[in-house]
């Protein structure tokens, strides 16, 4: 039985499946043997890895509990070593909108695909995984203007209104199918998009700062 198949059958987005797969690969590398053989003590030590953010720690814990519950239910383990894992506290909200000078530079980036990523994040509030999955068929026009159907976390879609200017930019300068096609097939990975956005940020800011910038502008209207 394959855990990725189980997640896919559960309706998880591919970005979620990829993230959980990476978490388990990191665990296996840290132990030096398959992740499914981990003890409760090894899982707690892994969850306590120094330097992780609170959000990342919570994400890893979610992967571990989901994985070992699946192993137990499918009879691949007789126990569930995550039963005693401590809860992970959520990080207090601390939005850091991208500074306007950095935003202006990103919006005028010389490479159209990078500029499009920045504009989708900063003008429409898309996450990096949502940018990666953007498709030309998701862009449509109604009586009020242009709308982009966004494929969000947990397989949930939402419709986001965008400006005529941004819609025209995306239609003219991005791929004819996937807006950000991969090198060989499909679309770019969310990690790839994240690296491009991060490169546009000044020190101390992340690609998510574009989304914070969008929310701040929206709140101020």
C-alpha positions, 0 to 999 in steps of 0.5 A: 500500500502506498501513502501517496495513493491514499492521500490522492484518494482522500482528495489532497492536492498534489502540493500537499502530497509532495509536502508530506512526502518530503517530510517523511523523506527528511525523517527517514534521512534523519533516522537512517532507515525507513520512516515507518519504523520510527519509535515514539522517541525518534518522532519526538526528537525529529519534531523538536529539530532546532530552527523550525518555525512554529508553522513548519513544526505543526505541518510536520506533526500533521504529516506524522499523525496522518502517516502513522494513523494510516499505517495502523489502520491498514495493519502495517503497524500494530501501534501508533507512535504519534499518540504521545507527541506533544501539541505544537503551538501556533505562531502568533500572527505577524504579517510583514507586507512587502515594502512598496519600493520592493513591490514596484521593482517586482512589478516591473521585473524584466522577466515576464513570468517572474513579473506575473508571479509577483503580480498574482501574489501582490495584486490577487493574494495567491499563495505560491502553490496557487500560482504554480497551478494557474491555468489559462482556462481558469481565467474568464470574463463575466459582466463585471470583469475578469475573474481567476479561479484559484485552486487553493489548499485542501482542494478548495477552489475560489474565484478571485476578481482581477483587473483588466490590466493583470488579465491582459498581462497574463493572457499575453505573456504566460503559457497558453495552457499552464501559465507557468509550464514546467521544464518537461511537463505540467506546471512549475513546482510551488518551491520554484515559484517560492524561490522566484518570489523570495529573490524579489524580497529584501532581507527579512522578508519572504515570498509570503510578504506579497500576499501580506501586501495584498491583504494590507492594500485590500484592508485599507480600501 
